[in-house]
């Protein structure tokens, strides 16, 4: 069975990608974020990745592999953004024949949408949205921990939550590029620019062909629930200033990838180089 995972930050169109696959591909199982017996790999696995603990993550992935292997279909596709946060380094060990979808969205939009979504969750006191790391500290279930090396150049208390998510996006994209390079997976990865490519039938068709998925119907259906935020993601001059401030203080090693494809030709890429 082919397994497909997503290289992406949250708020980048992963849920809509899942909807597109469900509406256009057959003989496959599509999942967005898995919970319950099929481990989501959010929460504690993110902390364990950050501090270099593999055994706990391996145990969860052993269970995840057993669950996936029970599906009698040609492909299992999971569009969760947990992949780069907590377990991409173990993919070749557990799912060696996988393919990948790299979903890229404007980092200002991602960071603003992430900050807005967290504000909503915290404001409504959603239960179980935090977990305890091995150090006893409390962490937000769906985000990085702040223990990752990229954050060491900053005083976290002085960052706005928007700026914190900008750094998370930069870290996630660096992980995507390192993963593809270190494991020789460039040829097994299909890149989509969100939201434009997700709304173009030709690009969705090309994705299905790349993954070797059979079509449900003669025409590509662009539809499904878009996991929209509680308010429209608007980028003001103040957010652009905060973005420029945090990028200027980011170690140059994290910004080198934006001088190359699949980023350099995008209109916002120039704002990430200095």
N, C-alpha and C positions, 0 to 999 in steps of 0.2 A: 504494500500500500504506500502511495506517495503521501508524505506529510509536508504541509506548507505552513510557515510561520511568518510573522510580520516584523520588519525592522521599522520601528516608529516610536515617536512620542505619543502620549495621550493627546486628545483633542486635535487629531490630525486626519480624521475621517475613517478610523478603523472600524467603527460600527457600521458606517454606510458601505464600506468595502464588503463587510460580511453580508449585508443586505443584497448587494449586487451579485455576489456569488450565489446566494440562496435562490435568487430569482432567475439566474441565467445558466447555472451549471447543474448537471445531473450526475448520478452515481458518485456522489461525494457527501461527506458530512462537513458542514460548516458551523463553526462556533466562534463567538466573539470573546467574551470573558467567561471562563469556566469556574464554577464554584462547587463546593461539595466534594464528592469522592474524587473527581478529576481535579487535581490541584490547580488553582489559578496562578500560583507562583507570585502573587502579590504578598505584601506584608513581610513576615519574617524572612523569606528567601531573599528579599532585597537587602536586608541587613546582613544576612549571611554572606551574600556575594561581596558586599562592601568590606567586610572584615576578613575575607578569604577563607570562609568555612565551606567546604564542599560536601561533607558527608551527609548533613541534613538535607541539602538540596538533592543529592543523589537518591536518597530514600524516597523523596516526593516524586522525582522523575521516574523511578522504577514503577511507582503506582500509576503515574500518568501514562507511561508506555503501555502498561497492561490494559488500561481502559481504552486507549486508542486502538490497540490491536484487536479488540473485540468487535470493532465496526467492520462489517463485511462490505466495504465499498472500495472504489478505486482510489479515493483520496480522502484525507482528513485535513481540514484547513482551519487554522485558529488565527484570528486577527487581533488578538490581545496585545497591548503594548507592554505587557509584563516581560516579554521575551528578552529584550535588551536590558531590562532593569535587573534581572535576577538569574537567568540560566542559559544565555546564549553560548557561554564557554563550554557547556556540557552537551551541546546539540549533537556534535559528531559522534559522541560516545553513545547516545541513546537513539538518535534519529539520523543515521549517517546519510540517507538518501534524500534528504529534504530539499525543497526549493523554498524561495523566499520572495516576499514582496516588500520593497523599500518604499515607504509612503512618506513624502516630504511636504511639509507645509511651512509657510512663512513663520519664522520664529516669533515675531512680535504677536501674531495672531494666536499661536500656540500658547505662549506664556501668559497672555492676557486671559485667554479662555481657561487655562489651567487655574490661574489665580481666582477667577470668578467662580469656577466650579467648586474649588475648595472653600471659598467664602460661603457658598450656598450650603454645602455639606456641614460645615462647622456651625453655621447659623441655625440650622434645623436640628442640631445635636443628633445627627444620624448615628445610631448605635454601631459599635464594632468598626468604626472608621480609623481606629488607632490600634497599635499593637506594641508590646514591649520587646525591645531588642535584647540581646544577650547581655548588654551593659545595664539593663534595667530602665533605660530611657524610653520615652514614649515617641512613636513615629507615626506619620500619616500613612495609611495603608497602601496608597497607590503611587507614592512618590519615592524618589531617592531619599537618602537619609541625611545628607549633609556631611557625612563622614568620608565621602569620595574625595580623591585628591584635588579635583578641580576647585572645590570649595575652600581649600586651605589658604588660598591667596586672598581671602576675604574675611572680614568680620561679619559673621552671619547675622548678628543682631542689627547691623546697619543696612542690610539689604532689604528692599521692599520685597513682598512676596512675588511680585511680577519679575523683579530682577533675579530672584532665586530660581524661578522657572525658566528664565532665559539661560542661566547656567546649566540647569538640568537638560534643556534641549541641546545645548552645545555638547555636553557630555554624552548624551544618547547618540547624536550623530557621529561623534568620534568612535563610539563603540561599534556602530554600524560599519564604518569604514575599516576599523581594525579587524572585526569579525570576518568580513568578506576577504580581506587580504590574508590574514593569518591562516584561514582554513581553505583558501583557494575557491571561494564560492561566488566570485563575480559572475561567472557564466550561468549560475543557478539562481540569479536574482533579477527580478523585474522591477523597474523603478516607475513609480507613479507620482506625479506632482498634484497635490491636493489644494483646492477642490477641483481644478480644471479637468484633470484626466478622469476623475471619477464621474464626470458628467458628459464624457465623450464616448459614444458607443464604439467607435473604432479602437480606442485605447482599452476599453473593457474587453472587447473581442480579442485584441492582441494578448491581453493577460491570460484569458482562458486558453488560447492556443499555446502560449508559452508553458502553461501548467499542464497541458495535455488533457483538459477537461472537456467532456462532451456537452454540447449545448442543449438547453431545455426546449428552445424554440427557434424559429428561423430568424428572429430579430432580437437584438439586445434590448433588454428592458432597463431603463434608467429609472429606478424607483426604490421605495423602501423608506423606513423611518430614519431620518437624520437625527443623530443624537445631539440636537441643538442645545445650546446653553440657555440659562434662564433669562439672559438679556443678550442683545446683539453685541458682538465683539468689535468694539470701536477703538482705534488707536489714535490717541490725541498727541499733541506736541509734547506733553509731559511724559508720556510713555516712550516716545522716541528719544527724549533726553535721557531717561533712565536706562534705556537700552544702550545708547551710545556710551554712557558712563560705565556700565558694567562690562561691555565689550572692551573698552579701552584698558580696563584693569585685568582682563583675562590673559593669562600667559600665552604668548604667541604660538606655542606648540599646539594649542587646542584650536587655533584658527587656520592652520595651514590647509586643512582639508577644503576650506571654502574657496580656495584659489583654483580648485579643480572641479571637474564634473563629478557628480551630477548637480553641483551647486553654482559654479561660477557664472553660468549664463542666466541665472535667475535674477530678477530685478533687485532683490534685497541682499544679494550676496556681497556686494561692495561694502555694505555697512558692517560686515563681519571681519574685515581685513584691516590691519593697521601696521 
